[in-house]
Amino acid sequence: MASLPSNKGKVAIIGSGLIGRCWSVLFSSAGYNVALYDTVASQLSTALTSIEAQLCDMESKGLMRVDGMTAQKALQLVSSFDDLQKAVDSALYVQECTPENVDLKKKVFASLDSFVTSDKTILASSTSCLVPSKFTESLTHRKQCIVAHPVSIMMSFKPFDEFFPFQNVTANLSLCVHPLNKDVSQAIIGTIFQSLLQKMVGWVAFVINPPYYVPLVEIVPAPWTDSDVVDRTVALMKEIGQAPVVTKKEVNGFIFNRLQYAIIMEAWRLVEDGVCSPEDVETTITEGLGLRYSLIGPFETMQLNANGIRDYCERYGANIKHVCEEQGGPRSLSGETLDKLEKELNQTMPLEQLNERRSLRDKRLAALAIHRQHEDKENES
Ligand SMILES: NC(=O)c1ccc[n+]([C@@H]2O[C@H](COP(=O)([O-])OP(=O)(O)OC[C@H]3O[C@@H](n4cnc5c(N)ncnc54)[C@H](O)[C@@H]3O)[C@@H](O)[C@H]2O)c1
């Protein structure tokens, strides 16, 4: 971690929904001034509450991005704007986080193009599925455009605090519970309120799996993006504690989903062809492949599981090709197999208990992120 910066510069976040909030947390916790813009005023005000809660969560878990940074210091770096031009004025980096709609992205990027004055400002989109050439081709500053897709695994539910401003309530009640320690009493009351109200309104969920638990960011340049823009985006992502990967050309699904879809498709084929139960697919991943892949990827596995990758390919290559040929093409994710999977999954994970399962998943993911951070620090020293 670097030491607390005094003036790192300004980043503009366009759209203050789930992802805009996460980016605001990441950049402010790394010491950047964040200008948060949205067309909906109420979104901006709830965003600030949510950003504060996420920063406090990060701080409590020791996951702030620079030494000496606190949730309150980071929060002071975030300002909200209802004027796009002012928000992007003198920004070194702009992260667009508006809804996933190509026509909207075209409009937003056209506005950004007209307001940006420096040839150095990077114009990045958070889009999950759209390659950048789909919405940047006609822009004057198209060489500065890129996709920076955070692989946070979030739900599209609204954050709970948008429905109930528990922080305001707990802030007032807290002084009655523990007059000398506002933070402690607020935390106690907050927990009680949250669990009670979550039970009452079970379908409302918190922002989950923020990108500081899953740090991967996919960087996707358009054919016309400057290589310097790619390099600077990668450097910036690393600096704020994320793990960037870069596609060398535009490709649907980027990298993460292409790999994920290959696994989903083979899992489907194994069940559809009667090879094993859905439960055994899950166990194979959670008790086997997933454990390995949280530490090393497929190429390191090949290098380590023989005397180097060449030896691995010579030993196992023909068999791997043979098995892959047997796997065949994609299946449609519907029909009887879907009926069977739905029935089994709804028995083991009833829909009304999904929020509990999500909480457990997030708790474990947070614990894993903390463990990895400690391990990295120990390995560094
Ligand atoms: N939610 C996820 O899990 C996830 C993960 C990775 C990437 N993404 C991508 O991030 C982007 C944003 O997703 P989200 O989940 O945060 O959406 P969201 O619906 O939670 O938030 C979108 C925000 O954009 C605002 N907005 C709408 N039009 C605008 C405009 N013209 N200018 C400024 N703000 C505007 C809305 O008011 C809203 O606050 C999408 O492209 C999405 O694909 C989402």
The ligand as an SDF file (V2000), in Angstrom:
LIG
                    3D

 44 48  0  0  0  0  0  0  0  0999 V2000
  -24.8370   -4.6820  -11.6280 N   0  0  0  0  0  0  0  0  0  0  0  0
  -23.8260   -5.5040  -11.9240 C   0  0  0  0  0  0  0  0  0  0  0  0
  -23.6810   -6.5970  -11.3780 O   0  0  0  0  0  0  0  0  0  0  0  0
  -22.7840   -5.0620  -12.9090 C   0  0  0  0  0  0  0  0  0  0  0  0
  -21.4990   -5.6320  -12.8610 C   0  0  0  0  0  0  0  0  0  0  0  0
  -20.5240   -5.1620  -13.7450 C   0  0  0  0  0  0  0  0  0  0  0  0
  -20.8330   -4.1770  -14.6730 C   0  0  0  0  0  0  0  0  0  0  0  0
  -22.1110   -3.6590  -14.7130 N   0  0  0  0  0  0  0  0  0  0  0  0
  -22.3960   -2.6290  -15.7080 C   0  0  0  0  0  0  0  0  0  0  0  0
  -22.3340   -1.3720  -15.0720 O   0  0  0  0  0  0  0  0  0  0  0  0
  -23.2760   -0.4740  -15.6840 C   0  0  0  0  0  0  0  0  0  0  0  0
  -24.1900    0.1030  -14.6150 C   0  0  0  0  0  0  0  0  0  0  0  0
  -24.8830   -0.9600  -13.9980 O   0  0  0  0  0  0  0  0  0  0  0  0
  -25.6230   -0.7810  -12.5920 P   0  0  0  0  0  0  0  0  0  0  0  0
  -25.9580   -2.1550  -12.1340 O   0  0  0  0  0  0  0  0  0  0  0  0
  -24.8240    0.1110  -11.7200 O   0  0  0  0  0  0  0  0  0  0  0  0
  -26.9570   -0.0200  -13.0420 O   0  0  0  0  0  0  0  0  0  0  0  0
  -27.9930    0.7430  -12.0710 P   0  0  0  0  0  0  0  0  0  0  0  0
  -29.3030    0.6370  -12.7450 O   0  0  0  0  0  0  0  0  0  0  0  0
  -27.8620    0.2670  -10.6660 O   0  0  0  0  0  0  0  0  0  0  0  0
  -27.4790    2.2670  -12.1220 O   0  0  0  0  0  0  0  0  0  0  0  0
  -27.5200    3.0530  -13.2780 C   0  0  0  0  0  0  0  0  0  0  0  0
  -27.4910    4.5010  -12.8370 C   0  0  0  0  0  0  0  0  0  0  0  0
  -27.3490    5.3150  -14.0120 O   0  0  0  0  0  0  0  0  0  0  0  0
  -28.1910    6.4500  -13.8650 C   0  0  0  0  0  0  0  0  0  0  0  0
  -28.4310    7.0120  -15.1880 N   0  0  0  0  0  0  0  0  0  0  0  0
  -29.3620    6.6710  -16.1070 C   0  0  0  0  0  0  0  0  0  0  0  0
  -29.2040    7.4460  -17.2070 N   0  0  0  0  0  0  0  0  0  0  0  0
  -28.1490    8.2660  -16.9690 C   0  0  0  0  0  0  0  0  0  0  0  0
  -27.5000    9.2780  -17.7240 C   0  0  0  0  0  0  0  0  0  0  0  0
  -27.8890    9.5920  -18.9560 N   0  0  0  0  0  0  0  0  0  0  0  0
  -26.4540    9.9310  -17.1670 N   0  0  0  0  0  0  0  0  0  0  0  0
  -26.0410    9.6240  -15.9050 C   0  0  0  0  0  0  0  0  0  0  0  0
  -26.6210    8.6660  -15.1450 N   0  0  0  0  0  0  0  0  0  0  0  0
  -27.6620    8.0100  -15.6800 C   0  0  0  0  0  0  0  0  0  0  0  0
  -29.4320    5.9180  -13.1650 C   0  0  0  0  0  0  0  0  0  0  0  0
  -30.1650    6.9520  -12.5560 O   0  0  0  0  0  0  0  0  0  0  0  0
  -28.7930    4.9630  -12.1560 C   0  0  0  0  0  0  0  0  0  0  0  0
  -28.4720    5.6410  -10.9640 O   0  0  0  0  0  0  0  0  0  0  0  0
  -24.0040   -1.2720  -16.7540 C   0  0  0  0  0  0  0  0  0  0  0  0
  -23.3970   -1.0600  -18.0020 O   0  0  0  0  0  0  0  0  0  0  0  0
  -23.7850   -2.7120  -16.3030 C   0  0  0  0  0  0  0  0  0  0  0  0
  -23.8040   -3.6450  -17.3580 O   0  0  0  0  0  0  0  0  0  0  0  0
  -23.0790   -4.0490  -13.8430 C   0  0  0  0  0  0  0  0  0  0  0  0
  1  2  1  0
  2  3  2  0
  2  4  1  0
  4  5  1  0
  4 44  2  0
  5  6  2  0
  6  7  1  0
  7  8  2  0
  8  9  1  0
  8 44  1  0
  9 10  1  0
  9 42  1  0
 10 11  1  0
 11 12  1  0
 11 40  1  0
 12 13  1  0
 13 14  1  0
 14 15  2  0
 14 16  1  0
 14 17  1  0
 17 18  1  0
 18 19  2  0
 18 20  1  0
 18 21  1  0
 21 22  1  0
 22 23  1  0
 23 24  1  0
 23 38  1  0
 24 25  1  0
 25 26  1  0
 25 36  1  0
 26 27  1  0
 26 35  1  0
 27 28  2  0
 28 29  1  0
 29 30  1  0
 29 35  2  0
 30 31  1  0
 30 32  2  0
 32 33  1  0
 33 34  2  0
 34 35  1  0
 36 37  1  0
 36 38  1  0
 38 39  1  0
 40 41  1  0
 40 42  1  0
 42 43  1  0
M  CHG  2   8   1  16  -1
M  END
$$$$
